[in-house]
Amino acid sequence: MTPSIRLAGFGEDADENYIDLTDLGALGLVNFEFAPHWDRSEVMLQSFQEYIQLHQTKVYACPDGGAVIVENESLELFGGAVLA
């Protein structure tokens, strides 16, 4: 749903790009990026802040069990999800 999947490959806990994807574009249905499985640590939030500065975007961090719901022009956060 996000503009890009590049956040998955950023930071200390980055996912490996084993298949050498070069196009990290995504659907772009929302104007922010999404960080699932956030462990609620300040260290991860700092990493997201670095990413935000580097890519000039918004990131919503979401712990397991949380959610970001977008409906029309409305956005709601549940279960500890935050704007990083």
OpenMM code with the backbone's topology and positions (N, CA, C; nanometers):
from openmm import Vec3, app, unit

residues = "MET THR PRO SER ILE ARG LEU ALA GLY PHE GLY GLU ASP ALA ASP GLU ASN TYR ILE ASP LEU THR ASP LEU GLY ALA LEU GLY LEU VAL ASN PHE GLU PHE ALA PRO HIS TRP ASP ARG SER GLU VAL MET LEU GLN SER PHE GLN GLU TYR ILE GLN LEU HIS GLN THR LYS VAL TYR ALA CYS PRO ASP GLY GLY ALA VAL ILE VAL GLU ASN GLU SER LEU GLU LEU PHE GLY GLY ALA VAL LEU ALA".split()
positions = [
    Vec3(0.0805, -0.1202, 0.0000),
    Vec3(0.0000, 0.0000, 0.0000),
    Vec3(0.0853, 0.1273, 0.0000),
    Vec3(0.2099, 0.1177, 0.0500),
    Vec3(0.2970, 0.2339, 0.0637),
    Vec3(0.3646, 0.2692, -0.0692),
    Vec3(0.4294, 0.3856, -0.0766),
    Vec3(0.4984, 0.4236, -0.2000),
    Vec3(0.6215, 0.3379, -0.2304),
    Vec3(0.6776, 0.2761, -0.1269),
    Vec3(0.8043, 0.2057, -0.1418),
    Vec3(0.8143, 0.0927, -0.0401),
    Vec3(0.9016, -0.0041, -0.0697),
    Vec3(0.9320, -0.1091, 0.0274),
    Vec3(1.0749, -0.0949, 0.0795),
    Vec3(1.1400, 0.0169, 0.0498),
    Vec3(1.2818, 0.0333, 0.0850),
    Vec3(1.3063, 0.0347, 0.2358),
    Vec3(1.2056, 0.0695, 0.3164),
    Vec3(1.2221, 0.0696, 0.4622),
    Vec3(1.2598, -0.0692, 0.5136),
    Vec3(1.2131, -0.1733, 0.4465),
    Vec3(1.2438, -0.3110, 0.4898),
    Vec3(1.3943, -0.3385, 0.4868),
    Vec3(1.4675, -0.2696, 0.4031),
    Vec3(1.6110, -0.2923, 0.3911),
    Vec3(1.6960, -0.1893, 0.4622),
    Vec3(1.6363, -0.1131, 0.5540),
    Vec3(1.7073, -0.0041, 0.6205),
    Vec3(1.7355, -0.0390, 0.7657),
    Vec3(1.8511, 0.0002, 0.8142),
    Vec3(1.8830, -0.0093, 0.9560),
    Vec3(1.9457, -0.1401, 0.9980),
    Vec3(1.9664, -0.1491, 1.1272),
    Vec3(2.0341, -0.2631, 1.1873),
    Vec3(1.9580, -0.3946, 1.1679),
    Vec3(1.8251, -0.3886, 1.1684),
    Vec3(1.7427, -0.5083, 1.1537),
    Vec3(1.6911, -0.5258, 1.0112),
    Vec3(1.7652, -0.4755, 0.9141),
    Vec3(1.7206, -0.4770, 0.7746),
    Vec3(1.7035, -0.6186, 0.7210),
    Vec3(1.6028, -0.6329, 0.6348),
    Vec3(1.5851, -0.7584, 0.5615),
    Vec3(1.6875, -0.7625, 0.4490),
    Vec3(1.7433, -0.8784, 0.4232),
    Vec3(1.8379, -0.8963, 0.3131),
    Vec3(1.7626, -0.8985, 0.1802),
    Vec3(1.8191, -0.8371, 0.0802),
    Vec3(1.7629, -0.8376, -0.0548),
    Vec3(1.8310, -0.9500, -0.1327),
    Vec3(1.7930, -1.0732, -0.1018),
    Vec3(1.8571, -1.1915, -0.1590),
    Vec3(1.8393, -1.2038, -0.3097),
    Vec3(1.7325, -1.1468, -0.3621),
    Vec3(1.7088, -1.1609, -0.5057),
    Vec3(1.7461, -1.0347, -0.5837),
    Vec3(1.8164, -0.9436, -0.5171),
    Vec3(1.8682, -0.8225, -0.5814),
    Vec3(1.7606, -0.7387, -0.6508),
    Vec3(1.6509, -0.7148, -0.5804),
    Vec3(1.5489, -0.6245, -0.6349),
    Vec3(1.6106, -0.4877, -0.6588),
    Vec3(1.5803, -0.4281, -0.7707),
    Vec3(1.6279, -0.2927, -0.7973),
    Vec3(1.5130, -0.1918, -0.7933),
    Vec3(1.3931, -0.2355, -0.8247),
    Vec3(1.2755, -0.1489, -0.8187),
    Vec3(1.2069, -0.1733, -0.6847),
    Vec3(1.2212, -0.0772, -0.5935),
    Vec3(1.1621, -0.0896, -0.4604),
    Vec3(1.0319, -0.0119, -0.4479),
    Vec3(0.9771, 0.0284, -0.5617),
    Vec3(0.8490, 0.0976, -0.5629),
    Vec3(0.7363, 0.0030, -0.5256),
    Vec3(0.6309, 0.0590, -0.4679),
    Vec3(0.5153, -0.0205, -0.4271),
    Vec3(0.3880, 0.0442, -0.4832),
    Vec3(0.2731, 0.0105, -0.4298),
    Vec3(0.1457, 0.0563, -0.4858),
    Vec3(0.1212, 0.2063, -0.4718),
    Vec3(0.1698, 0.2672, -0.3651),
    Vec3(0.1519, 0.4107, -0.3469),
    Vec3(0.0091, 0.4535, -0.3174),
    Vec3(-0.0667, 0.3695, -0.2503),
    Vec3(-0.2046, 0.4043, -0.2170),
    Vec3(-0.2149, 0.4954, -0.0951),
    Vec3(-0.1081, 0.5033, -0.0167),
    Vec3(-0.1010, 0.5944, 0.0973),
    Vec3(0.0270, 0.6771, 0.0836),
    Vec3(0.0349, 0.7878, 0.1559),
    Vec3(0.1509, 0.8771, 0.1428),
    Vec3(0.2489, 0.8635, 0.2598),
    Vec3(0.2590, 0.7438, 0.3147),
    Vec3(0.3509, 0.7187, 0.4253),
    Vec3(0.4079, 0.5792, 0.4103),
    Vec3(0.5083, 0.5501, 0.4915),
    Vec3(0.5645, 0.4157, 0.4941),
    Vec3(0.5273, 0.3495, 0.6261),
    Vec3(0.5312, 0.2181, 0.6271),
    Vec3(0.4799, 0.1391, 0.7384),
    Vec3(0.5893, 0.0477, 0.7904),
    Vec3(0.6109, 0.0506, 0.9214),
    Vec3(0.7121, -0.0333, 0.9853),
    Vec3(0.6425, -0.1331, 1.0776),
    Vec3(0.6178, -0.2551, 1.0311),
    Vec3(0.5531, -0.3551, 1.1155),
    Vec3(0.6522, -0.4167, 1.2142),
    Vec3(0.6012, -0.4850, 1.3113),
    Vec3(0.6809, -0.5597, 1.4103),
    Vec3(0.7715, -0.4687, 1.4942),
    Vec3(0.7298, -0.3436, 1.5140),
    Vec3(0.8070, -0.2526, 1.5982),
    Vec3(0.8067, -0.3058, 1.7408),
    Vec3(0.9230, -0.3151, 1.8003),
    Vec3(0.9347, -0.3707, 1.9362),
    Vec3(0.9173, -0.2656, 2.0453),
    Vec3(0.8729, -0.1462, 2.0070),
    Vec3(0.8478, -0.0334, 2.0976),
    Vec3(0.9757, 0.0245, 2.1583),
    Vec3(1.0885, -0.0066, 2.0987),
    Vec3(1.2154, 0.0442, 2.1517),
    Vec3(1.2485, 0.1810, 2.0925),
    Vec3(1.3189, 0.2599, 2.1723),
    Vec3(1.3668, 0.3903, 2.1265),
    Vec3(1.4729, 0.3739, 2.0176),
    Vec3(1.5496, 0.2653, 2.0242),
    Vec3(1.6536, 0.2402, 1.9234),
    Vec3(1.5907, 0.2282, 1.7847),
    Vec3(1.4825, 0.1512, 1.7749),
    Vec3(1.4151, 0.1375, 1.6452),
    Vec3(1.3530, 0.2701, 1.6021),
    Vec3(1.2954, 0.3453, 1.6957),
    Vec3(1.2387, 0.4760, 1.6607),
    Vec3(1.3462, 0.5698, 1.6070),
    Vec3(1.4647, 0.5653, 1.6653),
    Vec3(1.5752, 0.6481, 1.6164),
    Vec3(1.6135, 0.6085, 1.4737),
    Vec3(1.6130, 0.4793, 1.4458),
    Vec3(1.6413, 0.4321, 1.3110),
    Vec3(1.5361, 0.4831, 1.2127),
    Vec3(1.4090, 0.4791, 1.2534),
    Vec3(1.3025, 0.5314, 1.1678),
    Vec3(1.3211, 0.6812, 1.1444),
    Vec3(1.3640, 0.7548, 1.2483),
    Vec3(1.3881, 0.8986, 1.2341),
    Vec3(1.4986, 0.9253, 1.1312),
    Vec3(1.6032, 0.8448, 1.1329),
    Vec3(1.7099, 0.8576, 1.0326),
    Vec3(1.6532, 0.8345, 0.8928),
    Vec3(1.5723, 0.7323, 0.8800),
    Vec3(1.5106, 0.7002, 0.7513),
    Vec3(1.4219, 0.8158, 0.7032),
    Vec3(1.3433, 0.8703, 0.7957),
    Vec3(1.2543, 0.9821, 0.7636),
    Vec3(1.3348, 1.1005, 0.7107),
    Vec3(1.4435, 1.1336, 0.7768),
    Vec3(1.5277, 1.2444, 0.7334),
    Vec3(1.5910, 1.2171, 0.5974),
    Vec3(1.6379, 1.0955, 0.5781),
    Vec3(1.7047, 1.0579, 0.4538),
    Vec3(1.6099, 1.0590, 0.3348),
    Vec3(1.4866, 1.0139, 0.3549),
    Vec3(1.3925, 0.9975, 0.2436),
    Vec3(1.2769, 1.0970, 0.2440),
    Vec3(1.2752, 1.1891, 0.3409),
    Vec3(1.1708, 1.2923, 0.3477),
    Vec3(1.0308, 1.2320, 0.3345),
    Vec3(1.0002, 1.1413, 0.4260),
    Vec3(0.8709, 1.0733, 0.4257),
    Vec3(0.8193, 1.0592, 0.5675),
    Vec3(0.6985, 1.0108, 0.5821),
    Vec3(0.6413, 0.9781, 0.7129),
    Vec3(0.6489, 0.8272, 0.7311),
    Vec3(0.6682, 0.7840, 0.8549),
    Vec3(0.6709, 0.6412, 0.8870),
    Vec3(0.5807, 0.6175, 1.0071),
    Vec3(0.4894, 0.5231, 0.9930),
    Vec3(0.4099, 0.4769, 1.1057),
    Vec3(0.4697, 0.3461, 1.1540),
    Vec3(0.5048, 0.3408, 1.2819),
    Vec3(0.5603, 0.2209, 1.3433),
    Vec3(0.4475, 0.1484, 1.4150),
    Vec3(0.4427, 0.0173, 1.3972),
    Vec3(0.3307, -0.0593, 1.4494),
    Vec3(0.3799, -0.1853, 1.5192),
    Vec3(0.3501, -0.1995, 1.6486),
    Vec3(0.3860, -0.3237, 1.7170),
    Vec3(0.2929, -0.4366, 1.6720),
    Vec3(0.3343, -0.5588, 1.6977),
    Vec3(0.2469, -0.6718, 1.6675),
    Vec3(0.1149, -0.6523, 1.7418),
    Vec3(0.0061, -0.6749, 1.6728),
    Vec3(-0.1265, -0.6558, 1.7308),
    Vec3(-0.1821, -0.5169, 1.7097),
    Vec3(-0.1012, -0.4243, 1.6591),
    Vec3(-0.1462, -0.2881, 1.6322),
    Vec3(-0.1917, -0.2735, 1.4880),
    Vec3(-0.2413, -0.1538, 1.4547),
    Vec3(-0.2907, -0.1310, 1.3190),
    Vec3(-0.2917, 0.0171, 1.2853),
    Vec3(-0.2796, 0.0442, 1.1566),
    Vec3(-0.3026, 0.1763, 1.0991),
    Vec3(-0.4180, 0.1568, 1.0011),
    Vec3(-0.5285, 0.2233, 1.0274),
    Vec3(-0.6466, 0.2100, 0.9426),
    Vec3(-0.6657, 0.3406, 0.8658),
    Vec3(-0.6709, 0.3300, 0.7343),
    Vec3(-0.6950, 0.4454, 0.6482),
    Vec3(-0.8273, 0.4215, 0.5772),
    Vec3(-0.9189, 0.5174, 0.5949),
    Vec3(-1.0478, 0.5093, 0.5274),
    Vec3(-1.0834, 0.6485, 0.4772),
    Vec3(-1.0950, 0.6597, 0.3457),
    Vec3(-1.1156, 0.7883, 0.2806),
    Vec3(-1.0013, 0.8821, 0.3215),
    Vec3(-1.0313, 0.9931, 0.3837),
    Vec3(-0.9282, 1.0881, 0.4269),
    Vec3(-0.8927, 1.0733, 0.5745),
    Vec3(-0.9457, 0.9705, 0.6390),
    Vec3(-0.9255, 0.9508, 0.7822),
    Vec3(-0.8195, 0.8440, 0.8089),
    Vec3(-0.7376, 0.8682, 0.9114),
    Vec3(-0.6355, 0.7726, 0.9529),
    Vec3(-0.6481, 0.7520, 1.1034),
    Vec3(-0.6547, 0.6261, 1.1472),
    Vec3(-0.6633, 0.5941, 1.2890),
    Vec3(-0.5543, 0.4948, 1.3264),
    Vec3(-0.4995, 0.5129, 1.4460),
    Vec3(-0.3957, 0.4248, 1.4986),
    Vec3(-0.4521, 0.3425, 1.6119),
    Vec3(-0.4167, 0.2153, 1.6137),
    Vec3(-0.4639, 0.1234, 1.7175),
    Vec3(-0.3491, 0.0410, 1.7721),
    Vec3(-0.3639, -0.0054, 1.8962),
    Vec3(-0.2738, -0.1027, 1.9546),
    Vec3(-0.1297, -0.0582, 1.9692),
    Vec3(-0.1082, 0.0702, 1.9903),
    Vec3(0.0266, 0.1196, 2.0126),
    Vec3(0.0978, 0.1694, 1.8886),
    Vec3(0.0319, 0.1716, 1.7742),
    Vec3(0.0934, 0.2265, 1.6531),
    Vec3(0.1175, 0.3758, 1.6725),
    Vec3(0.2310, 0.4261, 1.6186),
    Vec3(0.2683, 0.5669, 1.6353),
    Vec3(0.3240, 0.6224, 1.5057),
    Vec3(0.3152, 0.7540, 1.4910),
    Vec3(0.3883, 0.8234, 1.3867),
    Vec3(0.5287, 0.8425, 1.4380),
    Vec3(0.6246, 0.7814, 1.3722),
    Vec3(0.7647, 0.7849, 1.4201),
    Vec3(0.8239, 0.9236, 1.4081),
] * unit.nanometer
topology = app.Topology()
chain = topology.addChain("A")
for resn in residues:
    res = topology.addResidue(resn, chain)
    for name in ("N", "CA", "C"):
        topology.addAtom(name, app.Element.getBySymbol(name[0]), res)
